[in-house]
Amino acid sequence: MSEKVITALIAEDEPLLAQSLQRELHQLWPELQTHIATDGLQAVEQALSLLPQILLFDVRMPGQSGLDAAQEIAERWPPNRSLPLLVFITAFDEYAVKAFEQAAIDYIVKPVKPQRLQQTLERIKHQIHISAGIESAQSAIELIVNSSQDESQLSALRTLLRTPPDTPIAAPRLQRIQASVGNQIVIVPLSEVAYFEAADKYVRVLTGIEHAERELLIRTPIKDLLPQLDPNEFWQIHRSTLVRASLIDAVHRDEAARMSLSLHGRSEKLVVSRLYAGLFKAM
């Protein structure tokens, strides 16, 4: 039985850097099959088409960052397949890089040095047991990249998404929301908000405590709201949804193992993506 080729997807918007990284990978791991995406949007589509075992993503890319692309891939990844191993390539300084260290996701600082890249590849090879002489590379991947490792990667990605390395640590906490209702601007205390949900160019603000079923609109993106909210008070359950944790009534799972939840004071069910499903394992 022939050994399945291991595939890596490089996401880098600088063509010369992408080609240089591809050459270095070929020299250090000739059997590795590599593909290049030139931005975050293309990286998502290629990843979901190729289903590579390894992702090497530049953090900063036009259109969609490497972090955002990794988040979308995790949420749209086939549920019956293990997640790819994720490595970030970053130009951040030594202080911002600590965020990647604490999140336990491997990273490489630009300019990429062959010695550092080789360390990363050796770590990957060890993780998929290539050096252990397992007959099939595919069986090795299935053994090591299991649900436990998936959750470890998802937990690390959640940490980075909550406070990206280039976000000020001491971001001021929101106390109230200025939102649109028709032609009016209204001030809503944060304590009245049940959840936030991204919708096209806006974010919907749904209340459910004193103003049941009320809906307002703001322009602040979800990713910019996150650092301004208490993580113990508001939980992200999807790349487009933040919910007040204290209002969660129940978590539901359907026949396909997809999760959703219901909130006190609201009638709808909200989808929980694969990236955030681990938050509800104890429920």
N, C-alpha and C positions, 0 to 999 in steps of 0.2 A: 504493500500500500504506500503510495507516494506521500511525502511529508507536505503538509499544507504550507504555502508561503505566508509569511507574516508580513503584514502591510502597515505602513505608517503614513499619516497625512500631515504635511507641513502647511501651516497657515501663516503666511508672511507677506506683507504688502510691498516690500522692497524686493524686486525681482533678483537683483544681484545677491542679496543676502539669502534669499530662498534657494537659489541655485548653488551658492556656496555651501549651505547647510546640507543640501541634497548630495553634493559631491563628498562632503565629509562623512555623511552617513554611509554612502556606498563604500568608501575606503575602510571604514571601521567595521561595517557589517554588510559585506557584499550580497548576502542572501536576502537582505531586507528589501522589500518592494516599496518604493516611495512615490507619493503623489503630492502635488503642490496646489494650494488654494491661495488666491491673491487678496482675499479679504474675508471678514467674518461671515458674511452672508453666503459666499461661495463655499466656505469651510463647512457650514452646516449642511448644505445640500450634498456636497461630496462625501461627507462623513456618513450621512444617512443612506447614500447610494453604495459606497464602497464597504461600509462597516469594517473599518480598519481596527487592528488591535492596539495601535499606538497613535496618539495625537500629540504633535509638537506645535503649540500655538503661541504666536506673538501676542503679548497682552494688549498692546495698543495697535489697532487697525482701523481704517476708515469704515464708516457705515455701521459696523458692529464690532465691539471689542472682543478679544480672545476670551475674556471672562464670560461675556454675554453669549458668545457662540457656544462655549462649553456648557453653559446653562441650558440653552435651547436643545443641544444635542442630547444631554442627559434626560430631558423631558420627553423628547421624541424618539429616543432609542428603543428598538424593539424589545418588548418586555421579556421575551424568551431568550435574549442574548445578554451575556455579561458586558459590562461597560468597558470601553477601551482604557488603557493606561494613559494618563494625562500628564504632560510636561509643559510648563509655561516657559516661554523665552521672554525675558524682560530687560528693559533699559533702566529700571528703577534703581535708585541709589541703595546703599547698604542698609539704611534704616527701613525703607519700604519693603525691602526683600525679606525682612523679618516676618512679615505677614504670610509669605509663602512658606517659610520655615515652620511657623506655628500651625499652619493649615496642613502640614505633612504632605503637600503635593510637591513633586520634584520641580525644580526650576533651573534655568540656565541664564546667566547674566550676559548681556551683550557687551562687547563683541564675543561671539561664541568661540571658545578655545577648544581645540581638539582634545586636550587632556580632560577637560570638564565634560565634554560631550561623551567621551569614552566611559567616564564614570557613570553617567546616566544610563548609557546603553548596557553596561555590565549589571547595573541594578535591575534594569528591565529584564535582561536575560535571566538573571537569577530568579526574578519573580515568576517568570513563565517556565522555569525549570529546564531551559534549553541546555544549560551546562550539566544537568543531572543525567543526560543520556536517555531521556524519555523518547520512545520511538516516534510518536506523532506530536508535532508541534501543536496541533489543534487540541489534542488531549491534554497536553501540558497546560495550555491556556485555560481550558475548561476546569482543570483541577485547582489552579491557583487564583484565577480571577473569578471567585465565587461570590455568593451573596454577601458574605462578610466583608470581602475586599470592596465590593461595590458600595456598601454602606460607608466604609471608611473613606472612600473617594468622595462620595456624595456629601458626607459630613464636612470634609475639608473644603469642598467647593461652596457649600452653604456659608462657611465661615468667611471665605474670601468675598463672596457676593454681599454679605451683610455689611462689611466695611472694607471696600477695595483699598489696596495699598496707597493710592494717591488721594484718599479721602482724609480730611483732618480728623484726628482721633477724638477731639473734643467738639464735635458738631453739636450746636445748640439743639435742645429738645423742643419739639413743637408743643405748644399749649392750646393753640386754636388754629382753625383753618379758615382762610378767606376763599370762598367758593362762589361760583355763579349759579343763580337760579333764574332762568329766563334772562331778563335785562337787568337783574339786580345782583349786587355783590353782598353776600351775607357772611357773618362771622359765626362759625360753629365751634364750640368747645370740643377739643379732641376727645373728651370723655363721652361725648354722644356718638362717636363714630363706631359703627359695627365692623365695616371693612372698606378697603380701597380696592378698586378693580380698574386695570388699564383698559381703555376703549379708544382705538384710533389715536387721535392726537391729544386726547384728554385722559384724565383719570377720574372715574366715578367715585364719589364719596357717599356711602350708604350709611344712614343712621338706623338705630333700632332700639334705642333706650327710651328717650323722651319724645322722639319724633319718628315713630314707627314708619317703616317703608318710605322714608324720605330720601331723595336722590339729588346730589349736587355735583358740579363739575369743577375740576382744577386742572391746571396745565403742568404741574410739577410731576415729572416721571416717577414711576415706582422706585427706580434705583436711586433717585435723589431723595425720596422720602425716607428710605430705609435708615440712613445714618441719623435722621432726626427723630426717630421713634424708639421708645424703650423696647429692646428685644424681648423682655419678659412680658410686655403688655401686648405687642403686636407681633404675630407670627406670620412669616411668609409661607404660603402653602402651594404657590404656583408662581411662575415668573411674572404673572400679571395680577396676583392677588395677595393682599395682606389682610389678616383678620385679627380682631381683638380676641385674645386667647380665653379670657374669662367668659366670653359669650358662647363658646363652643358647647353645644348640647350633646352631639353624638357624631361618631365617625362611622361611615357606611362603606362596605366593600361589596362590589358586584361579582358576578360569576367569572368575569375576566380578571379579577383581583384589582380592578381600578377602584381608587378611593374617592370619597366625597364626604363632606361634612355639612351639618346643619347648625345654625346659630340661633340662640335665644332672641326672640323679637323679629326674626326674619323668616320668610316662608320658603325661600329658594335653597337648593343644595349647591355647594361650591366644590369644584373639582380640586383634588389634591394630586399634584404631579408626582412622578417617581422620585424626583429630586428631594421632595419634602415628605414623602411617605414615612421615612424613618422616624419623624417626630412623633408618630402616633403608634409606635410598636407596643408601648406599654398599655395602650387603651383597649 
